[in-house]
């Protein structure tokens, strides 16, 4: 381990190891016997104590001792025997921690015992134990977490704990845990505006001076660099969430049309009548995109005024693959199929965001920039002759080399939230000056060829561009993107063990560079990606292929896209695409996607009809399927039930196809390309035909 050759054990060492293993097996067998039979005698507890002394990582032993503790406690009412019970547990934990100071089960058990509140806590004893263990190994996450617990229990002032972190850092600059704890304490003190911490700028400036000492003392140590990254975040980001993009756009004007059967609905921008957006069943999606994940978006916090529905009947949903209840992107579906041609004036929609203060970030910061979005819908030509809906009867071909006509891209695609500029926080001189000073400093240090210096310089340049674009959004182009890309390219070559991280960061720069403003995006978009159906209407196409992207970002720039080409990149995940609710065509061919679960965001795209995932790596990597064959509270039992139900109904073998069932069972695809993946064979294509009843084309062949 760590480059040290492993020496074969001597005969004596082998014998001792075998004896220890036999002893452990015997103690574990005793523990399980006592646990199953609920035996909590002194002898049984002594056996569990011996086991934990030898191996503190046996979580079952800690759980057994909790049950034994509660059992004996139920028979005691006098303080003395109760104190004895508590002290026995604390002694057992202390013995285990001396064997392994980073044992999570031991720290948790000690916290659980003290949380019972059965006796006065001997804080001197607790802090003495912590000091001994943290002195032995200061990088002890569980120990620092327990210290925060004890400090809170004793009501120790956070300022005093901040001084303790300073003492630990002065002892050893490489104490990552002390730096981390310092960031937690400072965040709390600044948020509370505690005495002496009411001016964030002065505090952060002092911390920059402090961390520079660590960086210059040992540039190769990562502890100070992580803390510097935290300081950088404090310099350029706001705690409060902001609304940064919407669809439909604020101030936009649209024409609504439908066929004679009221089945095909189209939304056409008045400024560009050669483009249409198909609305499934006359459902208009309204999308809000924030700069960070938020909770609390509902009919109380966001009011929609229109003639089509009462605001209280509207339901906002988070667009996220997780089940946290929060998301950066929120959507509401408004049924406008009741539109009447008798309305002589345009229907005005008013969306007021922040009607009540209940929209909050996941960290608890409130959304406090109320604003109103307005767009209009014209129904005068509701039943005018228009081309019918795309049925998917004709095969769509992706032409990744076709020249794009960016000149035809309408201005509305690049509209920002015009009425939010006044709400974006002011860029203070301190923020700009701080970044400039740090950039100058690290440019001088970059000659030392240290990877941390290069990474920090890249992060600072990205942060400066982000800061300078606040309040102007699409108006001020990034000025350091080429320099940043050179830095990341250099890091990929010089530090291959962290190449994926650098490539992900580089991808974000490339995404921003390609989509930042109209001039940039015109190189990648147009309307020449025509479908084979007749008619003058086209879709908005964006081509981001062959950019070596490993990660998707800045999707707030892409809410308008209907056809997206991401082929010939290096994507392993498509997280973020769930926000593109207008997406109908998607090309992900020739990437590095290794499983269907990496495509989970597709399940949230109701408009998606054409999907190309050919020539990826699906099926080329082993996947654990056992957890999907047994219902368990440790994972999504609802999905497990659905897999088994769908598999039984369509006669599909669940053990080999659970990923495909989870992904495709809810999609309405008319065309799918999966060729070139290891998982694909005739049998699997048969599974897809069963899962996708709307499918017309599979790997270029009619279904």
Secondary structure, DSSP 8 states (H G I E B T S, - for coil): -TT-------HHHHHHHHHHHHHHHHHHHHHHHHHHTT---HHHHHHHHHHHHH-TT-HHHHHHHHHHHHHHHTT--SHHHHHHHHHHHHHHHHHHHHH-TT-HHHHHHHHHHHHT--S---HHHHHHHHHHHHHH-S--HHHHHHHHHHHHHHT--HHHHHHHHHHHHHH-TT-HHHHHHHHHHHHHHHHHT-TT-S-HHHHHHHHHHHHHHHHHH-TT-SHHHHHHHHHHHHHH--SS--EEEEES-TT-EEEEEE-TTS-EEEEEETT-TTB-EEEETTEEEEEEEEEEEEE--STTTEEEE-SSS-GGG--EEE--SS-SS-EEEEEEEEE-TT--TT--S-EEEEEEE-SSTT-EETTS-B----EEEEEEEE-TTTTS-------S-S-----TTS---GGG--GGGG---GGGGGGS----HHHHHHHHHHHHHHHHHGGG--HHHHHHHHHHHHHHHHHHHTTTTTSS--SSHHHHHHHHHHHHHH-GGGHHHHHHHHHHHHHHHHHSSHHHHTTTEES----SS-SS-B--EEE--SS--SS---GGG-TT-SEEE--SS--S--TTGGG-TT--EEE--SS----GGGGGGGGG-TT--EEE--SS-TTSS----GGGSS--TTS-HHHHHHHHHHHHHHT--HHHHHHHHHHHTT---SEEE-TTSTT-SHHHHHHHHHH-TT--EETTEE-
